[in-house]
Amino acid sequence: MKKSFYLVALLLIFPFLLKAIPIHDIQYVPNPTVNDTSPYIGQTVTISGIVSFVYQNSSGKTYFYVQDSSGAWNGILGYSPTVTGDSTLKMGDSITATGAITEYYGTTELNYPDVTIYKRGLTPYAPVYDSTGNIGQEKYEGVLVQIRNAVVSNSSTNSCDFNDGSGSIEFYDKGNVVTSFPSNGDTVLSATGEVDWFSIGSIYEVYPRGDFDIVKSLNGSGTVIMKPDTVSTNDTLDIAFDYTPNVDTSLGILQYTQIYLPNALKWDSSSTNVELTGDFAGATVSFYKFSNGAYYINISGFSLKSSGEIVIKNIATDTITGSFTMYTKTGIDSSSAEYISPNPVMVIKTSAGMGKAMVNPYYIKTGIKNDFKIAITPTTDTALFNINYVELTIPSGLTWDSIPEINVSKGTYTLSGDGSDSLPYIIKWDNADVIDTSYIRLTNVTADSSLTSISFSIKTGKDSNHIALCSANSVHINNTLFDSLISIGEAQNPGSDGYTSGMVNQTVKVKGFVTGPSKYFNPTTTSTSFYIQDSTGGIDVFSPSEAASLSYTLGKEIIVTGVITEYNGLTELKYDDSTKITVISDSGAILQPEALPVSAGLNENREGMLLEVQKGIVASTPYQSGTGYNMQIWNGQAIIDIRINNSTGIPDAALFKNLKNGDYLSIAGIEGQYDKTAPYTTGYQLMPRFIEDLSLYTPSDTTTEIGIKLYPNPFRPDNGEMLNIEITGPQNAKYDLKLYDLKGRLIKTFAENVSSGNTVYWWNGRDEHDSYLNIGAYVLVYTLKLPDGSRKRINKAVVIGTQLN
């Protein structure tokens, strides 16, 4: 039972533990003196663990260390994370992180990971103890370590060396978190920190996480984590203080602690409102109340050998907001106790005005019907600050022809007012439940010609009694911006030669949504390229002078002015610089790819568009070419050239690396062209943007049933159709799949004595000699050979048809 409970507890802390790769597997190398490179170098991995240290460098980039267990090989450094669940990583966060494994100047890193926070306020895994002369090893890279009873030398403002008699190790203030290092000749009880490789000095260093990691005296020692550390106004809650010793208990044991409770927290001093567990169980509790309502809570008569928790129950907050230090002392007794460093800090916030409102579009035109999408996004932990009520005042000058058209993503709303200056429309949105992002949509709204800009008044809060204005952008009126627009289809429409745009060398202005973000199309220090699309077509937007702009992200709607040019057959809209582009909306609109018909190839008519080949068959596996990879797939009877840029990150994905000839692959991407030779009628290629554009098709799980499905049947090979053959059978058998004519002559063998299972074949209507068969009926015979020697057979009629004139 205990084992089951432990497993459940782990899964609650790490919801994705089962799919995560152990950090030990990523870091471990059998002979680090010969090769210390991670076996997962270049691969994208997911890990789970608890954050043990976070710091930022002088450029504001975030570094964090995470472990999934204590001890050697079990820690790793993460660089520049993108965090969901909260904006800031903290020590004690339970996370999953997905990113690429790299080696940066000898340090194994999880590079640019996507991080999700699942729980806060946990105690990091305990540091592993070793001697100072033994700490500097590859196995401790990224791991929290501790040394004891060491003498200080080479002390400076940001570092010092420690030596316990076995050799020296440098402790360096990497995160600028240590007030001062001990003086030369001092002896410390313990020092703790993260081990990392310093390539310039070719040495291992240890990075302390704060003053608390360097313990000169037992008094004031120990690690205290308060949870929660951020609370809401007008709430009642319990606050827990988790204690762990950071000095080896052989050197002394903490037996007293004091917690200061500021008067911003309202509390009734009662022994029933203090709960003691762990090493604090059975300890003595006393209180001292200040005249202003603050408290000292004193705990004595315990021995902190492992861990303990103090829970102060039924603490109330009112309308006061701010940061309040919960001064905490530890020591052998009350007379010698000293303040720990850092002291816990309680932040009290209000949900009134929380969140951020994003109004799309950014630019509109008067006199026409416009649609508005107003996204409300939380800006802090939604477990504490749930925005459940939104109030939107619509400025006068925005009108509907008749009944207001309003939609909310969840909950209910009421509408009051008549749209006049004295009684503006007010939307009161209840049960908004803004956990992620919630929306209000206003459709078919007309802006009066007198308006120059539009500012919505948007208030948020937990209910209608606790609301305040939240931040929101204004919408600009710019009628000339929308003048002289042409469709992308017009810009792409070929001239007399059938391939080159009929508007080549002309200056045009188009509007479209970004389908091919600039970061995936090889941005350089001197150029930017991306793709946009409207309902009529797509086009490459290119600048030879805007340096590597990554701002044109998926779903943004832009208006761009430029000159139509042709580059190796590809029609481009060339713009000078960013002043020629206006982002008019960032609503996250994602265009779905157009399915390429079976046996259809790429051509001029679809150039620049987002397309998808569904259930293609890999004809040639990827091979490197220039700054990317090329490959080919069958779309029915048509070969499709695929171009994958390195900048997409696709070449690093396991799915891409493991592709084999014959794999069934659905692939989406932008149709481009690269043809150096006039008249530029070839070289069309499909360019996927990210790994999600590729998906392998695998049949459903094998069953014990035997079956065969054919569709379409009849089918017309001369019209590009393919026959889809799906067979089902048990895995412990062998099968033959053969086609015969009505006279019983063998026409084609699809499989012979092949291991059974669920399998898919596509057939183009050709025989063994790659010649088209005559129209008419044929028999497909599926023979299953079972382990006991028995056989089962299914015959299916196949009809080849043709297009009637």
C-alpha positions, 0 to 999 in steps of 0.5 A: 500500500505504501508503494502505491501511495508513493507512486500516486504522490509522484504522479500528482507532482509530476503528471507527465512522469511516465513519458519523461526521460530520466535526467540520469539517462541524459547525463550519464556517460561511462567514461567522462575522461574520454567523452563527456558528451550526452548520448542525447545530444541534438535530440528533443527530450522531455524531463520532469523534476524540481527546480533547485536554482534559478538565476538570470545573467546580465542580458536577462536570460534565465538559467535554471537547474532541475533534478528528478532525484538526489545524487550523481548524474541526476541534475541538468542546466536549462537555458532560456525557458518559455514558461506556461502556468506562470511567468517566472520559475522559482526554486521548488517548482515541480515542472516538465520541460521539453527542449533540445539537448546541447553541449555548450562549451562543455556543459550539457544544457536543455536548450530553449525548453517549453516549461510547464509548472505543476506545483510550487513550494516543494523542497528541492532534492537534497544535496549530495555530500562529498569532499571538496577535492572530489566535487569537481567531476562530470557526474556532479554537473547540474547537481546540488552538492554540499561540502562540510567543515571546510576552510576558506581561502582566496576570498573575494567579493564574488567567490572563494575557495573551500578546502576540507583537507582533500583539495580545493573547490571554488564557489562562485556567485553566478546568480549575484545572490550572495551578500558576502563570502566568508573571510580567509581562514574562516571555517564553515559548517557547510556550503551548498550549491550547483556544480557546473563546468567553467570552460574558460578556466577549465575547472568545475565551479559550485554556484551557491543559491544565496546566503543560506547556502553558506552556513557559518553558524548553526544559529540562523541555518536551515532552509524554510519554504513558505507556501503559498507565497502569494495570496489574494486580498479578502481571503482566508487561508492556511500558510505552511512553513517547511523546514529542512536542516542545511547543516549535517546534524552531527555538527548540531541540531536546531531546537528553536524557531520564531516566525513573525506574522505582520499585521497585514495578516489577521490572525487569532492566536490559538494553539488550535490554529498552529499545526505541527508535523514531522520533527516539530510534532509535540513541540511547545508553541507560544505567542507574543502579540504586538499592539499593532496586531502583529505576532511572534510565534515561538516554537521550541522543544523539538529537534530538527533532524530531517524535516518538519512543517509548521502550518498557521491556520485561518489567516485572513487578508483584507484589502491591503496589498504589498510584499511583507517579510515573514522574519524567521529565526532559527537556533539552538535556543531563543537567546542565540537564534538568528534570522535565516537568509533569505526570510520568506516574503508574502505577497498580497495581491488583488484580483481586481484589474488582474489580467491583460486584455488584447483587442483585435484588430489593431486597425479598422476602417470606418463605415464598414462592418468590423469584427472585434475579438477581445481576449482576456488572459491571466497575468498571475497564478489562476489558482489564487486569482481567478478572474470570474467577472468581466465588465466591458463598456463599448464606446459610443460611435460603435453601432450595430444595424439592429440587434447587437451580435455578441458571443462569449467563450464561456459563462453568460452575459447581460447587456445594458444601455442603448449605445448612446453617450449617456447610456453606452452598451455595457456587457456584464460577463459572469462565470468568465473563468479566465484560467487560460484565455477567454474571449468576447466577440463583437461582430458586424460592428460599424465605426462612426466616421467621427472616430479617430481611435477606440478605447474599450473600458474593460474591468476584471475581478473575482466578482462584480463587487471587486473589479478594476480596470485592466490593461488593454490596447486601443484600436486605431482608425486608419482608412487610408491603410485599407485603400488600394488593396488587391487580393493575393490571387491578383498579385500571383495571377500569371501573365501571358507566359503562364508562370510569371506574375502579370504584375511583375515590377509593379508596386502593390498592397495586399492583406493576409494572414501569416501562414509561414512564419519568418523564423522558419524560412532561413532568416539572415543578418540581412534578410527576412522571408515569410508567407501570407495567405488570403482567400484567393492565394498565398505569396512569399513576402521578402525583404533584402534589408530587414535583418532576421526579423522573427516578429511575423508569427503564425496567425498575424494579419498584416498589410504589406506594400512592396514590389512584385518580383520573381526569384528562381520561379518564385513570385515574391512581394519584396518590401524595403523595411518594416515601415512597409508592413502594418500588423493589423491583427494578432488574434491567433487566426490559424488557417487550415491547409488545403488538402491536395487531391490524390495524385495531384502535383504541385504547380503554379496555381497553388504557389505560396499556399498552405497545402497538405498531402494526406497519407502520402508514401515516403518515396525517398528518405531525407538527405542533406542539401545546403541549409536543409534537407530534401526528400520525396513522397508519393501523393497517389501517382504524383511525386511531391518534392519536400524541402525542410529548412534547418531553421524549422527544427524538424531535422532534430526530431526523432520522427524525421530521423526515423523516416523509412521508404514506404512509410505513410506520411501526412505532411503540410507546408507552404508550396514554394519554387526553386528553378534556376532555369527559364522558363521556370516551370519546374522546381515546385516543393512543399516546405513544412514549417514545424514538426507538427506539420508531419504525422505518420499514419499507422493503422489501428491496434491489431485485433484477432479479427481477419478482414479486408476493406477496399475503397474507392471501388470501382476506382479510376487509375487514369483519373489519378485515383488510388485503391486503398487496401486495408487488411486486418489480422492477428500478429502471430500469423503470416499472410499473402496478398495477391491479385488475379484476373478472372481466368485465375492468372496472377497479375500482381503480388502485394505481399507473400509470407509477411508477418500479419497485423493491420496494414494499409496498401495503396495501389495505382492500378499497375501490374508487376511490370508497371503497366496499367491494367485494362478496365474490368474486374479482378480478384484480390485474394487475402490468405492468412496462415495461422500458427496451427497450420490452418488457413483462412482466405478472403476473396474481394472483387476489384473493379478498374473503371475509366472516365466516360466521355 
